[in-house]
Amino acid sequence: MTDMNYPHRHLLGIEGLSPLEISYLLDQSERFVEVSRGPDRKLSTLIGKTVVNLFFENSTRTRTSFELAGKRLGADVINMTVGTSSVAKGETLIDTAMTLNAMHIDVLVVRHADSGAAKLLSDKVNCAVINAGDGQHEHPTQALLDALTIRRRKGHLDGLSVAICGDVRHSRVARSNIHLLNVMGAQVRLIAPRTLLPAKAEALGVEVFHDMRKGLKDVDIVMMLRLQNERMTSNFIPSIREYFHFFGLDYDKLSAAKPDALIMHPGPMNRGVEIDSDLADDVERSVIREQVEMGVAVRMACLDVLTANLSKGAA
Ligand code: NCD
């Protein structure tokens, strides 16, 4: 029998998860916030288990966060950073899966530049797979840590008005957050220039704005996104200066939001491009550091739930 509260072998995306499953992962994460804040941060829950971080794309906070999460639970954690080769990515991934299977690992945390890479690997390996970002598709633990941060500050997710601003088109963070916030009963607005929105954005169940002051009016949460220069194949914005003028978050634009609106950013930030540097550091408004803290707790919860499911034979 698997954990009926989260009856899955993997965490590949938020799409398809139920409100109860999401709430369960958030509730479990709360326990680990306390552990990380306490004097003794090492548990023995995952002693004898092996977690592999397989990162085909650069990452600082996500990889470190998963590493800390695994170690705080007592697991052995191995980091494999693989340079991305432009050739035969499919074959490389399948070869990697065979190698990992031979090593008898328990959890594979994977980040890859191709959408669908985590799913592809999950079909080939015997362990549990956590998607740590696949191309422009999903980044489920980021959406969970964002939700945990919001829920702890506001007490709930339902009924909140959340603006996701900037490069939505290239953002897996935005996609996972849209799924999660919608299913949890929040109202999502996207604010971006037309060039940085996905085709048929409205079909995602969101309201679309092209003007920051209009879009931010009375929102509870302002989620800024990084301009994903590495995923841009052509010129999506006229210039950085113009982008900041129209779409960068500063105190003036923020004044349209509710007075207690929270500012979030998944990091890494381009200061002065999508967000004013002073505002990003303003602890009265910005919960960016708290997001990083919640990241470790959420990843501990995911590792804990998935390894337990694996030993119970989750399909
Ligand atoms: C995000 C990512 O990699 O998708 N970063 C992260 O996980 N903290 C967002 C980004 O790179 O802009």
py3Dmol code that shows the C-alpha trace and the ligand (Angstrom):
import py3Dmol

protein = """\
ATOM      1  CA  MET A   1       0.000   0.000   0.000  1.00  0.00           C
ATOM      2  CA  THR A   2       1.303   3.423  -0.914  1.00  0.00           C
ATOM      3  CA  ASP A   3       0.589   6.582   1.006  1.00  0.00           C
ATOM      4  CA  MET A   4      -3.004   7.232  -0.080  1.00  0.00           C
ATOM      5  CA  ASN A   5      -2.482  10.925   0.539  1.00  0.00           C
ATOM      6  CA  TYR A   6       0.038  10.992  -2.314  1.00  0.00           C
ATOM      7  CA  PRO A   7      -0.328   7.701  -4.207  1.00  0.00           C
ATOM      8  CA  HIS A   8       2.343   8.328  -6.853  1.00  0.00           C
ATOM      9  CA  ARG A   9       5.790   6.983  -7.474  1.00  0.00           C
ATOM     10  CA  HIS A  10       7.187  10.212  -8.942  1.00  0.00           C
ATOM     11  CA  LEU A  11       6.763  13.978  -8.816  1.00  0.00           C
ATOM     12  CA  LEU A  12       6.972  15.027 -12.456  1.00  0.00           C
ATOM     13  CA  GLY A  13       4.661  18.032 -12.451  1.00  0.00           C
ATOM     14  CA  ILE A  14       1.847  19.804 -10.637  1.00  0.00           C
ATOM     15  CA  GLU A  15      -0.585  19.290 -13.514  1.00  0.00           C
ATOM     16  CA  GLY A  16      -2.898  16.429 -12.603  1.00  0.00           C
ATOM     17  CA  LEU A  17      -2.323  16.574  -8.832  1.00  0.00           C
ATOM     18  CA  SER A  18      -5.430  17.047  -6.711  1.00  0.00           C
ATOM     19  CA  PRO A  19      -5.908  19.793  -4.092  1.00  0.00           C
ATOM     20  CA  LEU A  20      -5.721  17.115  -1.383  1.00  0.00           C
ATOM     21  CA  GLU A  21      -2.418  15.753  -2.683  1.00  0.00           C
ATOM     22  CA  ILE A  22      -0.946  19.254  -2.882  1.00  0.00           C
ATOM     23  CA  SER A  23      -2.190  20.149   0.606  1.00  0.00           C
ATOM     24  CA  TYR A  24      -0.737  16.916   1.942  1.00  0.00           C
ATOM     25  CA  LEU A  25       2.734  17.714   0.552  1.00  0.00           C
ATOM     26  CA  LEU A  26       2.484  21.227   2.031  1.00  0.00           C
ATOM     27  CA  ASP A  27       1.384  19.867   5.419  1.00  0.00           C
ATOM     28  CA  GLN A  28       4.290  17.427   5.431  1.00  0.00           C
ATOM     29  CA  SER A  29       6.660  20.287   4.573  1.00  0.00           C
ATOM     30  CA  GLU A  30       5.581  22.202   7.696  1.00  0.00           C
ATOM     31  CA  ARG A  31       7.137  19.492   9.863  1.00  0.00           C
ATOM     32  CA  PHE A  32      10.461  19.955   8.128  1.00  0.00           C
ATOM     33  CA  VAL A  33      10.441  23.744   8.509  1.00  0.00           C
ATOM     34  CA  GLU A  34      10.605  23.078  12.247  1.00  0.00           C
ATOM     35  CA  VAL A  35      13.406  20.528  11.826  1.00  0.00           C
ATOM     36  CA  SER A  36      15.489  22.950   9.746  1.00  0.00           C
ATOM     37  CA  ARG A  37      14.986  25.737  12.305  1.00  0.00           C
ATOM     38  CA  GLY A  38      15.773  23.515  15.285  1.00  0.00           C
ATOM     39  CA  PRO A  39      19.137  22.867  16.899  1.00  0.00           C
ATOM     40  CA  ASP A  40      19.455  19.319  15.558  1.00  0.00           C
ATOM     41  CA  ARG A  41      18.951  19.343  11.816  1.00  0.00           C
ATOM     42  CA  LYS A  42      19.798  15.756  11.021  1.00  0.00           C
ATOM     43  CA  LEU A  43      17.195  13.025  10.969  1.00  0.00           C
ATOM     44  CA  SER A  44      17.714   9.335  10.315  1.00  0.00           C
ATOM     45  CA  THR A  45      14.610   8.793   8.159  1.00  0.00           C
ATOM     46  CA  LEU A  46      16.536   8.104   4.938  1.00  0.00           C
ATOM     47  CA  ILE A  47      19.608   6.352   6.289  1.00  0.00           C
ATOM     48  CA  GLY A  48      20.621   3.706   3.765  1.00  0.00           C
ATOM     49  CA  LYS A  49      18.878   5.519   0.882  1.00  0.00           C
ATOM     50  CA  THR A  50      20.669   7.138  -2.038  1.00  0.00           C
ATOM     51  CA  VAL A  51      19.571  10.329  -3.751  1.00  0.00           C
ATOM     52  CA  VAL A  52      21.204  11.357  -7.037  1.00  0.00           C
ATOM     53  CA  ASN A  53      21.004  14.950  -8.255  1.00  0.00           C
ATOM     54  CA  LEU A  54      21.373  14.723 -12.031  1.00  0.00           C
ATOM     55  CA  PHE A  55      21.646  18.257 -13.400  1.00  0.00           C
ATOM     56  CA  PHE A  56      22.044  18.832 -17.128  1.00  0.00           C
ATOM     57  CA  GLU A  57      21.433  22.577 -16.613  1.00  0.00           C
ATOM     58  CA  ASN A  58      23.053  25.096 -14.278  1.00  0.00           C
ATOM     59  CA  SER A  59      21.536  25.510 -10.881  1.00  0.00           C
ATOM     60  CA  THR A  60      22.667  26.895  -7.555  1.00  0.00           C
ATOM     61  CA  ARG A  61      19.734  27.026  -5.241  1.00  0.00           C
ATOM     62  CA  THR A  62      17.688  24.083  -6.454  1.00  0.00           C
ATOM     63  CA  ARG A  63      20.617  21.675  -6.443  1.00  0.00           C
ATOM     64  CA  THR A  64      21.911  22.852  -3.075  1.00  0.00           C
ATOM     65  CA  SER A  65      18.406  22.737  -1.671  1.00  0.00           C
ATOM     66  CA  PHE A  66      17.869  19.112  -2.740  1.00  0.00           C
ATOM     67  CA  GLU A  67      21.331  18.208  -1.439  1.00  0.00           C
ATOM     68  CA  LEU A  68      20.633  19.749   1.957  1.00  0.00           C
ATOM     69  CA  ALA A  69      17.181  18.161   2.060  1.00  0.00           C
ATOM     70  CA  GLY A  70      18.597  14.685   1.390  1.00  0.00           C
ATOM     71  CA  LYS A  71      21.403  15.111   3.905  1.00  0.00           C
ATOM     72  CA  ARG A  72      19.086  16.437   6.619  1.00  0.00           C
ATOM     73  CA  LEU A  73      17.054  13.254   6.236  1.00  0.00           C
ATOM     74  CA  GLY A  74      20.189  11.109   6.535  1.00  0.00           C
ATOM     75  CA  ALA A  75      20.410   9.966   2.888  1.00  0.00           C
ATOM     76  CA  ASP A  76      23.605   9.654   0.868  1.00  0.00           C
ATOM     77  CA  VAL A  77      23.462  12.367  -1.785  1.00  0.00           C
ATOM     78  CA  ILE A  78      25.490  12.312  -4.985  1.00  0.00           C
ATOM     79  CA  ASN A  79      25.653  15.274  -7.364  1.00  0.00           C
ATOM     80  CA  MET A  80      26.102  14.529 -11.048  1.00  0.00           C
ATOM     81  CA  THR A  81      26.483  17.636 -13.167  1.00  0.00           C
ATOM     82  CA  VAL A  82      26.423  16.771 -16.810  1.00  0.00           C
ATOM     83  CA  GLY A  83      27.379  19.160 -19.567  1.00  0.00           C
ATOM     84  CA  THR A  84      24.583  19.427 -22.077  1.00  0.00           C
ATOM     85  CA  SER A  85      25.463  18.050 -25.436  1.00  0.00           C
ATOM     86  CA  SER A  86      23.372  19.182 -28.366  1.00  0.00           C
ATOM     87  CA  VAL A  87      23.443  15.769 -29.977  1.00  0.00           C
ATOM     88  CA  ALA A  88      21.307  12.744 -29.285  1.00  0.00           C
ATOM     89  CA  LYS A  89      19.910  13.934 -25.973  1.00  0.00           C
ATOM     90  CA  GLY A  90      17.360  11.133 -25.988  1.00  0.00           C
ATOM     91  CA  GLU A  91      20.021   8.476 -26.249  1.00  0.00           C
ATOM     92  CA  THR A  92      22.153  10.104 -23.589  1.00  0.00           C
ATOM     93  CA  LEU A  93      19.261  10.135 -21.187  1.00  0.00           C
ATOM     94  CA  ILE A  94      18.419   6.487 -21.730  1.00  0.00           C
ATOM     95  CA  ASP A  95      22.050   5.482 -21.294  1.00  0.00           C
ATOM     96  CA  THR A  96      22.117   7.474 -18.076  1.00  0.00           C
ATOM     97  CA  ALA A  97      19.000   5.677 -16.862  1.00  0.00           C
ATOM     98  CA  MET A  98      20.628   2.289 -17.424  1.00  0.00           C
ATOM     99  CA  THR A  99      23.693   3.379 -15.454  1.00  0.00           C
ATOM    100  CA  LEU A 100      21.586   4.656 -12.570  1.00  0.00           C
ATOM    101  CA  ASN A 101      19.519   1.474 -12.455  1.00  0.00           C
ATOM    102  CA  ALA A 102      22.689  -0.582 -12.151  1.00  0.00           C
ATOM    103  CA  MET A 103      23.691   1.547  -9.144  1.00  0.00           C
ATOM    104  CA  HIS A 104      20.460   0.851  -7.207  1.00  0.00           C
ATOM    105  CA  ILE A 105      19.549   4.388  -6.263  1.00  0.00           C
ATOM    106  CA  ASP A 106      16.312   5.394  -4.537  1.00  0.00           C
ATOM    107  CA  VAL A 107      15.536   8.891  -5.799  1.00  0.00           C
ATOM    108  CA  LEU A 108      16.668  10.669  -8.943  1.00  0.00           C
ATOM    109  CA  VAL A 109      16.339  14.442  -8.983  1.00  0.00           C
ATOM    110  CA  VAL A 110      16.652  15.594 -12.566  1.00  0.00           C
ATOM    111  CA  ARG A 111      16.964  18.954 -14.310  1.00  0.00           C
ATOM    112  CA  HIS A 112      17.202  19.086 -18.085  1.00  0.00           C
ATOM    113  CA  ALA A 113      16.753  21.669 -20.832  1.00  0.00           C
ATOM    114  CA  ASP A 114      14.183  19.538 -22.675  1.00  0.00           C
ATOM    115  CA  SER A 115      10.515  19.525 -21.712  1.00  0.00           C
ATOM    116  CA  GLY A 116       9.508  15.944 -20.939  1.00  0.00           C
ATOM    117  CA  ALA A 117      13.004  14.753 -19.966  1.00  0.00           C
ATOM    118  CA  ALA A 118      11.991  13.832 -16.405  1.00  0.00           C
ATOM    119  CA  LYS A 119       9.018  11.806 -17.668  1.00  0.00           C
ATOM    120  CA  LEU A 120      11.192  10.020 -20.205  1.00  0.00           C
ATOM    121  CA  LEU A 121      13.673   9.032 -17.493  1.00  0.00           C
ATOM    122  CA  SER A 122      10.906   7.968 -15.117  1.00  0.00           C
ATOM    123  CA  ASP A 123       9.778   5.394 -17.669  1.00  0.00           C
ATOM    124  CA  LYS A 124      13.241   3.830 -17.728  1.00  0.00           C
ATOM    125  CA  VAL A 125      14.431   3.803 -14.118  1.00  0.00           C
ATOM    126  CA  ASN A 126      13.427   1.718 -11.101  1.00  0.00           C
ATOM    127  CA  CYS A 127      13.715   4.594  -8.630  1.00  0.00           C
ATOM    128  CA  ALA A 128      11.463   7.560  -7.850  1.00  0.00           C
ATOM    129  CA  VAL A 129      11.994  10.623 -10.049  1.00  0.00           C
ATOM    130  CA  ILE A 130      11.577  14.257  -9.023  1.00  0.00           C
ATOM    131  CA  ASN A 131      11.469  16.844 -11.782  1.00  0.00           C
ATOM    132  CA  ALA A 132      13.732  19.753 -10.770  1.00  0.00           C
ATOM    133  CA  GLY A 133      12.882  21.648 -13.966  1.00  0.00           C
ATOM    134  CA  ASP A 134      12.416  20.323 -17.497  1.00  0.00           C
ATOM    135  CA  GLY A 135      12.819  22.956 -20.182  1.00  0.00           C
ATOM    136  CA  GLN A 136       9.849  25.304 -20.298  1.00  0.00           C
ATOM    137  CA  HIS A 137       7.487  22.652 -18.965  1.00  0.00           C
ATOM    138  CA  GLU A 138       7.319  22.274 -15.153  1.00  0.00           C
ATOM    139  CA  HIS A 139       9.228  22.845 -11.925  1.00  0.00           C
ATOM    140  CA  PRO A 140       6.898  21.303  -9.341  1.00  0.00           C
ATOM    141  CA  THR A 141       8.969  21.768  -6.170  1.00  0.00           C
ATOM    142  CA  GLN A 142       9.281  25.489  -6.958  1.00  0.00           C
ATOM    143  CA  ALA A 143       5.487  25.836  -7.115  1.00  0.00           C
ATOM    144  CA  LEU A 144       5.152  23.870  -3.862  1.00  0.00           C
ATOM    145  CA  LEU A 145       7.678  26.061  -2.053  1.00  0.00           C
ATOM    146  CA  ASP A 146       5.967  29.180  -3.386  1.00  0.00           C
ATOM    147  CA  ALA A 147       2.615  27.847  -2.166  1.00  0.00           C
ATOM    148  CA  LEU A 148       4.061  27.002   1.253  1.00  0.00           C
ATOM    149  CA  THR A 149       5.514  30.517   1.559  1.00  0.00           C
ATOM    150  CA  ILE A 150       2.170  32.094   0.623  1.00  0.00           C
ATOM    151  CA  ARG A 151       0.123  29.780   2.837  1.00  0.00           C
ATOM    152  CA  ARG A 152       2.296  30.505   5.879  1.00  0.00           C
ATOM    153  CA  ARG A 153       2.038  34.278   5.339  1.00  0.00           C
ATOM    154  CA  LYS A 154      -1.610  34.541   4.292  1.00  0.00           C
ATOM    155  CA  GLY A 155      -3.036  31.481   6.022  1.00  0.00           C
ATOM    156  CA  HIS A 156      -4.627  30.083   2.854  1.00  0.00           C
ATOM    157  CA  LEU A 157      -4.357  29.985  -0.931  1.00  0.00           C
ATOM    158  CA  ASP A 158      -7.994  30.007  -2.008  1.00  0.00           C
ATOM    159  CA  GLY A 159      -9.456  33.352  -2.957  1.00  0.00           C
ATOM    160  CA  LEU A 160      -6.069  35.088  -3.250  1.00  0.00           C
ATOM    161  CA  SER A 161      -5.288  37.157  -6.304  1.00  0.00           C
ATOM    162  CA  VAL A 162      -1.805  36.341  -7.633  1.00  0.00           C
ATOM    163  CA  ALA A 163      -0.022  38.223 -10.433  1.00  0.00           C
ATOM    164  CA  ILE A 164       2.735  36.345 -12.270  1.00  0.00           C
ATOM    165  CA  CYS A 165       4.801  38.919 -14.149  1.00  0.00           C
ATOM    166  CA  GLY A 166       7.423  38.867 -16.864  1.00  0.00           C
ATOM    167  CA  ASP A 167       8.792  36.099 -19.026  1.00  0.00           C
ATOM    168  CA  VAL A 168       5.904  33.663 -18.684  1.00  0.00           C
ATOM    169  CA  ARG A 169       6.510  32.219 -22.123  1.00  0.00           C
ATOM    170  CA  HIS A 170       9.811  30.557 -21.224  1.00  0.00           C
ATOM    171  CA  SER A 171       9.037  29.848 -17.584  1.00  0.00           C
ATOM    172  CA  ARG A 172       8.475  26.395 -16.112  1.00  0.00           C
ATOM    173  CA  VAL A 173       8.056  28.128 -12.752  1.00  0.00           C
ATOM    174  CA  ALA A 174       5.053  30.035 -14.113  1.00  0.00           C
ATOM    175  CA  ARG A 175       3.489  26.909 -15.611  1.00  0.00           C
ATOM    176  CA  SER A 176       3.741  24.904 -12.379  1.00  0.00           C
ATOM    177  CA  ASN A 177       2.465  27.844 -10.344  1.00  0.00           C
ATOM    178  CA  ILE A 178      -0.506  28.414 -12.656  1.00  0.00           C
ATOM    179  CA  HIS A 179      -1.575  24.772 -12.270  1.00  0.00           C
ATOM    180  CA  LEU A 180      -1.131  24.801  -8.512  1.00  0.00           C
ATOM    181  CA  LEU A 181      -2.793  28.144  -7.818  1.00  0.00           C
ATOM    182  CA  ASN A 182      -5.737  27.372 -10.099  1.00  0.00           C
ATOM    183  CA  VAL A 183      -6.424  23.999  -8.546  1.00  0.00           C
ATOM    184  CA  MET A 184      -6.132  25.488  -5.035  1.00  0.00           C
ATOM    185  CA  GLY A 185      -8.727  28.162  -5.798  1.00  0.00           C
ATOM    186  CA  ALA A 186      -6.559  31.272  -6.248  1.00  0.00           C
ATOM    187  CA  GLN A 187      -7.127  33.737  -9.121  1.00  0.00           C
ATOM    188  CA  VAL A 188      -4.123  34.031 -11.392  1.00  0.00           C
ATOM    189  CA  ARG A 189      -3.241  37.036 -13.546  1.00  0.00           C
ATOM    190  CA  LEU A 190      -0.393  37.086 -16.024  1.00  0.00           C
ATOM    191  CA  ILE A 191       1.268  40.431 -16.757  1.00  0.00           C
ATOM    192  CA  ALA A 192       3.702  40.499 -19.661  1.00  0.00           C
ATOM    193  CA  PRO A 193       4.398  41.985 -23.069  1.00  0.00           C
ATOM    194  CA  ARG A 194       2.727  39.989 -25.831  1.00  0.00           C
ATOM    195  CA  THR A 195       6.090  38.582 -26.948  1.00  0.00           C
ATOM    196  CA  LEU A 196       6.680  36.991 -23.540  1.00  0.00           C
ATOM    197  CA  LEU A 197       3.329  35.233 -23.203  1.00  0.00           C
ATOM    198  CA  PRO A 198       2.660  31.682 -24.353  1.00  0.00           C
ATOM    199  CA  ALA A 199       0.279  31.201 -27.271  1.00  0.00           C
ATOM    200  CA  LYS A 200      -3.344  30.984 -26.042  1.00  0.00           C
ATOM    201  CA  ALA A 201      -2.398  32.161 -22.537  1.00  0.00           C
ATOM    202  CA  GLU A 202      -6.073  32.609 -21.577  1.00  0.00           C
ATOM    203  CA  ALA A 203      -6.637  28.898 -22.105  1.00  0.00           C
ATOM    204  CA  LEU A 204      -4.531  28.335 -18.974  1.00  0.00           C
ATOM    205  CA  GLY A 205      -7.400  29.695 -16.886  1.00  0.00           C
ATOM    206  CA  VAL A 206      -5.829  33.074 -16.172  1.00  0.00           C
ATOM    207  CA  GLU A 207      -6.553  36.752 -16.812  1.00  0.00           C
ATOM    208  CA  VAL A 208      -4.004  38.437 -19.080  1.00  0.00           C
ATOM    209  CA  PHE A 209      -2.699  42.014 -18.763  1.00  0.00           C
ATOM    210  CA  HIS A 210      -0.079  43.952 -20.705  1.00  0.00           C
ATOM    211  CA  ASP A 211       0.097  46.857 -18.272  1.00  0.00           C
ATOM    212  CA  MET A 212       1.672  46.447 -14.816  1.00  0.00           C
ATOM    213  CA  ARG A 213      -0.452  49.040 -13.002  1.00  0.00           C
ATOM    214  CA  LYS A 214      -3.697  47.563 -14.316  1.00  0.00           C
ATOM    215  CA  GLY A 215      -2.624  43.994 -13.720  1.00  0.00           C
ATOM    216  CA  LEU A 216      -1.312  44.625 -10.212  1.00  0.00           C
ATOM    217  CA  LYS A 217      -4.473  46.406  -9.045  1.00  0.00           C
ATOM    218  CA  ASP A 218      -5.427  44.972  -5.644  1.00  0.00           C
ATOM    219  CA  VAL A 219      -3.454  41.740  -5.948  1.00  0.00           C
ATOM    220  CA  ASP A 220      -2.309  39.866  -2.815  1.00  0.00           C
ATOM    221  CA  ILE A 221       0.843  38.380  -4.327  1.00  0.00           C
ATOM    222  CA  VAL A 222       3.286  39.664  -6.949  1.00  0.00           C
ATOM    223  CA  MET A 223       5.416  36.901  -8.414  1.00  0.00           C
ATOM    224  CA  MET A 224       8.247  38.172 -10.600  1.00  0.00           C
ATOM    225  CA  LEU A 225      10.014  35.976 -13.158  1.00  0.00           C
ATOM    226  CA  ARG A 226      13.546  36.094 -14.502  1.00  0.00           C
ATOM    227  CA  LEU A 227      14.018  36.996 -18.153  1.00  0.00           C
ATOM    228  CA  GLN A 228      15.117  33.607 -19.491  1.00  0.00           C
ATOM    229  CA  ASN A 229      17.747  34.867 -21.916  1.00  0.00           C
ATOM    230  CA  GLU A 230      19.154  31.379 -22.421  1.00  0.00           C
ATOM    231  CA  ARG A 231      15.819  30.185 -23.848  1.00  0.00           C
ATOM    232  CA  MET A 232      15.294  33.134 -26.187  1.00  0.00           C
ATOM    233  CA  THR A 233      15.894  32.383 -29.813  1.00  0.00           C
ATOM    234  CA  SER A 234      15.224  35.913 -31.051  1.00  0.00           C
ATOM    235  CA  ASN A 235      14.762  39.430 -29.679  1.00  0.00           C
ATOM    236  CA  PHE A 236      11.734  39.270 -27.416  1.00  0.00           C
ATOM    237  CA  ILE A 237      12.233  42.708 -25.842  1.00  0.00           C
ATOM    238  CA  PRO A 238      13.417  45.987 -27.410  1.00  0.00           C
ATOM    239  CA  SER A 239      15.953  46.782 -24.636  1.00  0.00           C
ATOM    240  CA  ILE A 240      16.577  46.055 -20.961  1.00  0.00           C
ATOM    241  CA  ARG A 241      15.942  49.727 -20.110  1.00  0.00           C
ATOM    242  CA  GLU A 242      12.594  49.762 -21.812  1.00  0.00           C
ATOM    243  CA  TYR A 243      11.674  46.422 -20.263  1.00  0.00           C
ATOM    244  CA  PHE A 244      12.392  47.698 -16.752  1.00  0.00           C
ATOM    245  CA  HIS A 245      10.470  50.901 -17.452  1.00  0.00           C
ATOM    246  CA  PHE A 246       7.297  49.049 -18.448  1.00  0.00           C
ATOM    247  CA  PHE A 247       7.519  45.672 -16.694  1.00  0.00           C
ATOM    248  CA  GLY A 248      10.185  45.929 -13.954  1.00  0.00           C
ATOM    249  CA  LEU A 249       8.704  45.920 -10.456  1.00  0.00           C
ATOM    250  CA  ASP A 250       9.441  49.104  -8.484  1.00  0.00           C
ATOM    251  CA  TYR A 251       7.730  50.867  -5.569  1.00  0.00           C
ATOM    252  CA  ASP A 252       5.637  52.980  -7.898  1.00  0.00           C
ATOM    253  CA  LYS A 253       4.079  50.065  -9.804  1.00  0.00           C
ATOM    254  CA  LEU A 254       3.739  48.057  -6.594  1.00  0.00           C
ATOM    255  CA  SER A 255       1.529  50.789  -5.104  1.00  0.00           C
ATOM    256  CA  ALA A 256      -1.325  49.469  -7.273  1.00  0.00           C
ATOM    257  CA  ALA A 257      -1.297  46.162  -5.349  1.00  0.00           C
ATOM    258  CA  LYS A 258      -2.840  45.649  -1.896  1.00  0.00           C
ATOM    259  CA  PRO A 259      -0.830  47.439   0.819  1.00  0.00           C
ATOM    260  CA  ASP A 260       0.173  44.066   2.319  1.00  0.00           C
ATOM    261  CA  ALA A 261       0.929  42.371  -1.013  1.00  0.00           C
ATOM    262  CA  LEU A 262       3.935  40.054  -0.907  1.00  0.00           C
ATOM    263  CA  ILE A 263       6.713  40.082  -3.494  1.00  0.00           C
ATOM    264  CA  MET A 264       8.191  36.804  -4.682  1.00  0.00           C
ATOM    265  CA  HIS A 265      10.919  35.749  -7.127  1.00  0.00           C
ATOM    266  CA  PRO A 266      12.217  32.202  -7.720  1.00  0.00           C
ATOM    267  CA  GLY A 267      15.792  33.406  -8.267  1.00  0.00           C
ATOM    268  CA  PRO A 268      18.260  33.965  -9.692  1.00  0.00           C
ATOM    269  CA  MET A 269      17.253  37.632  -9.966  1.00  0.00           C
ATOM    270  CA  ASN A 270      18.341  40.107 -12.595  1.00  0.00           C
ATOM    271  CA  ARG A 271      18.383  43.166 -10.358  1.00  0.00           C
ATOM    272  CA  GLY A 272      17.343  46.296 -12.207  1.00  0.00           C
ATOM    273  CA  VAL A 273      15.878  44.239 -15.061  1.00  0.00           C
ATOM    274  CA  GLU A 274      12.706  42.584 -13.742  1.00  0.00           C
ATOM    275  CA  ILE A 275      12.893  43.947 -10.196  1.00  0.00           C
ATOM    276  CA  ASP A 276      14.247  47.027  -8.449  1.00  0.00           C
ATOM    277  CA  SER A 277      17.179  45.989  -6.289  1.00  0.00           C
ATOM    278  CA  ASP A 278      16.058  47.834  -3.107  1.00  0.00           C
ATOM    279  CA  LEU A 279      12.572  46.386  -3.385  1.00  0.00           C
ATOM    280  CA  ALA A 280      13.947  42.853  -3.709  1.00  0.00           C
ATOM    281  CA  ASP A 281      15.765  43.347  -0.382  1.00  0.00           C
ATOM    282  CA  ASP A 282      12.883  45.095   1.397  1.00  0.00           C
ATOM    283  CA  VAL A 283      12.001  42.632   4.140  1.00  0.00           C
ATOM    284  CA  GLU A 284       8.673  44.399   4.737  1.00  0.00           C
ATOM    285  CA  ARG A 285       7.478  43.357   1.278  1.00  0.00           C
ATOM    286  CA  SER A 286       9.766  40.710  -0.163  1.00  0.00           C
ATOM    287  CA  VAL A 287       9.595  37.053   0.907  1.00  0.00           C
ATOM    288  CA  ILE A 288      12.330  35.963  -1.489  1.00  0.00           C
ATOM    289  CA  ARG A 289      14.600  34.677   1.273  1.00  0.00           C
ATOM    290  CA  GLU A 290      11.715  32.816   2.886  1.00  0.00           C
ATOM    291  CA  GLN A 291      11.087  31.064  -0.442  1.00  0.00           C
ATOM    292  CA  VAL A 292      14.622  29.671  -0.307  1.00  0.00           C
ATOM    293  CA  GLU A 293      14.073  28.460   3.269  1.00  0.00           C
ATOM    294  CA  MET A 294      10.766  26.792   2.360  1.00  0.00           C
ATOM    295  CA  GLY A 295      12.508  25.121  -0.592  1.00  0.00           C
ATOM    296  CA  VAL A 296      14.531  22.871   1.703  1.00  0.00           C
ATOM    297  CA  ALA A 297      11.449  21.890   3.736  1.00  0.00           C
ATOM    298  CA  VAL A 298       9.388  21.103   0.630  1.00  0.00           C
ATOM    299  CA  ARG A 299      12.173  18.973  -0.828  1.00  0.00           C
ATOM    300  CA  MET A 300      12.572  17.090   2.452  1.00  0.00           C
ATOM    301  CA  ALA A 301       8.849  16.328   2.372  1.00  0.00           C
ATOM    302  CA  CYS A 302       8.977  15.139  -1.251  1.00  0.00           C
ATOM    303  CA  LEU A 303      11.990  12.890  -0.623  1.00  0.00           C
ATOM    304  CA  ASP A 304      10.343  11.488   2.492  1.00  0.00           C
ATOM    305  CA  VAL A 305       6.976  10.749   0.856  1.00  0.00           C
ATOM    306  CA  LEU A 306       8.459   9.282  -2.341  1.00  0.00           C
ATOM    307  CA  THR A 307      10.980   6.989  -0.639  1.00  0.00           C
ATOM    308  CA  ALA A 308       8.232   5.702   1.647  1.00  0.00           C
ATOM    309  CA  ASN A 309       6.028   5.032  -1.389  1.00  0.00           C
ATOM    310  CA  LEU A 310       8.874   3.285  -3.197  1.00  0.00           C
ATOM    311  CA  SER A 311       9.442   0.851  -0.366  1.00  0.00           C
ATOM    312  CA  LYS A 312       5.697   0.133  -0.418  1.00  0.00           C
ATOM    313  CA  GLY A 313       5.914  -0.621  -4.130  1.00  0.00           C
ATOM    314  CA  ALA A 314       4.200   2.428  -5.673  1.00  0.00           C
ATOM    315  CA  ALA A 315       3.488   1.842  -9.352  1.00  0.00           C
TER     316      ALA A 315
END
"""
ligand_1 = """\
12
NCD
C 14.143 28.747 -11.809
C 14.398 27.679 -12.847
O 15.503 27.159 -12.947
O 13.444 27.370 -13.542
N 15.143 28.848 -10.841
C 15.058 28.086 -9.732
O 14.782 26.920 -9.773
N 15.256 28.716 -8.562
C 13.836 30.054 -12.378
C 14.818 30.679 -13.294
O 15.848 30.107 -13.639
O 14.536 31.809 -13.696
"""
view = py3Dmol.view(width=600, height=400)
view.addModel(protein, "pdb")
view.setStyle({"model": 0}, {"cartoon": {"style": "trace"}})
view.addModel(ligand_1, "xyz")
view.setStyle({"model": 1}, {"stick": {}})
view.zoomTo()
view.show()
